[in-house]
Amino acid sequence: MSRKHRHGYLLAESMISLLVCVFAIWTITTMLVYVGRASNNQLINFYSYIDLPESDHFNFRVVKVSNNDVILYSPNTKKKYHMQQYKNMLRFTGDHLGHVPTLVNVGRVYWDKEEGRLNTDVKFENGEHYQAYSKLPSDRQ
C-alpha cells in the first residue's frame, strides 16, 4: 500500500471516531438534562399542589387535621373538602362524588396543624422529600 492511500484512510478513520465521540457526549448530556428535569418536575409539582390550599379563590379554613386526611372549608364555595392520600397520589375530594388528583408518585404524606399553619410533609416514591408550611386559619363552625 502506498503512502498516499494510508493518509486518506487515517483521515476517514479520525472523522468517524470524532463523530462517534460527539454522539456519545450528546447522549450523555441529554440524559443528564433529563434526570435534572425529572427532579425539578417533582419540586414544581409539589409547590403547584401547595398553591391549591393556599389559593385566594377558595380561601380555605382548616376544620380537622389527621396524619392522612385534612378537612378544609371554603367560605367562598360554602363547601367542605378533603385532602388525602389515595394509593400513590394526593387528591382533593368534596363531600360528594369525584376527586381531583393533585400530586402523583407519592410514597407517604404527613399533615400537622400547629400555631395557625398547616404543615405538609411529602416523601415521593423516588426518595425525594419536601415540606411546606401554609398559613391557613382554623374554622370555627
N, C-alpha and C positions, 0 to 999 in steps of 0.2 A: 504494500500500500504506500502510495507516495505521500509526501508531507502535506501537500495541498488538501487532499481529502481528509486527512487526520484533523486539521484545524476546523474544518466545517463541521465535522462530527462533534467535536467538543463544544462548539457554539450552540448547536441544536440541543445537545445534552444539557448544557447550562440553562438554556431558555426553559426547557421542560422542568428542570429542578427548581428554577425560580418560580415558575407557575404553580407547582405543587406546594412550595413553601408559602406563597401568597394565599393560596386556597386554604391551607391549614391554619394560618394566622387569622384569616377572615372567619373561619368556622369557630375557632376558639373565642374570638371577640364577640361573635354573635351569641354564643352560648352564655358567656359571662353577662352580657347585657340582658338576656332573657331571664337568667336567675336573679339578677338585681331587680328587674321589673316585677317579678313574681313576689319578691319580698315587699317591695313598695306597694303592690296592689293590696296585700293584706292590711298594711298600715292605713292606706287610703280607705279601704272598705270599712275598717274599724271606726275611723273618725266620721265617715259618712253615716254609719249606724248611730253613733253618738249624737249626730246632728238631729236625729228624729225626736228623741225625748226632750232635747233642749229647744225644739222648734217653737218660735213665737206663734206659728199657725195653730198649734194645739194648746199651748200654754199649760202643759201638764202639771199636775199636782200628784205627789206620792200618797197613795192610800195605804198600801201594805207592801212590805218587802220580806221575802224569804230567800233562801240560798238559790233556788232555781225558778223563782217567779216574782215578778213585780207587778202590782196592780196600780195603774195610773188613772187619774180622772182628768178629763179635759172640760173646763168650763165653756170653752168655745163651741164644742160639739155636744156638750152635756151627756157624754158617754164615758163608760169605763173601758179601759184597755188592759190587756195582759201582755207583758213582755216576758217570754220564757224560752228555755232551750227545748227544742224538739229534735231528737236524733242528733245530727251534726250541724244544726243551724239554730240561729236565734230568730224568733218570729214575734210579730205583733198580732194579737187577735182581739176581736171585740167581744161583747157579751154573747153574740150570736154566731152564726156560721162564718167561715172563712178565716184565712190568716194571710199575713204578708211576710215572706221570708226576708229578713233584713241583713243577715250575716251568715255565710256558709263556711264549711270546713272548721267548725268549732269543736274543740276537744272537750272543754268544760268552761262553764261560766259561773261566776260568784258575784252576787249583788249584796250590798250592805248599805244601810242608811245611818248616817251619823252627822250630827250638827248641821242639819239643813242641806246636806248634799247626798247624792246617790253615788255610791262607789260601784263601778263596773270593772270587773277583773276577768279578762278573757284569755284563755290559752288555746291556740289553734292546734289542729292535728299535726302540723309540721313542726311544732315546738315553739313557735313564736308566742310571745306573751305581751299583752298590752293592758294598761289600766287607764281609767278616766274618772274624773270627779265632776259630776254635773250638779249645779246648784238648782235644785227643784224644791219648792216649798211643800210642806205636808198639807194634806187636805183635811179639813175639819168638818166633815159631813156628819 
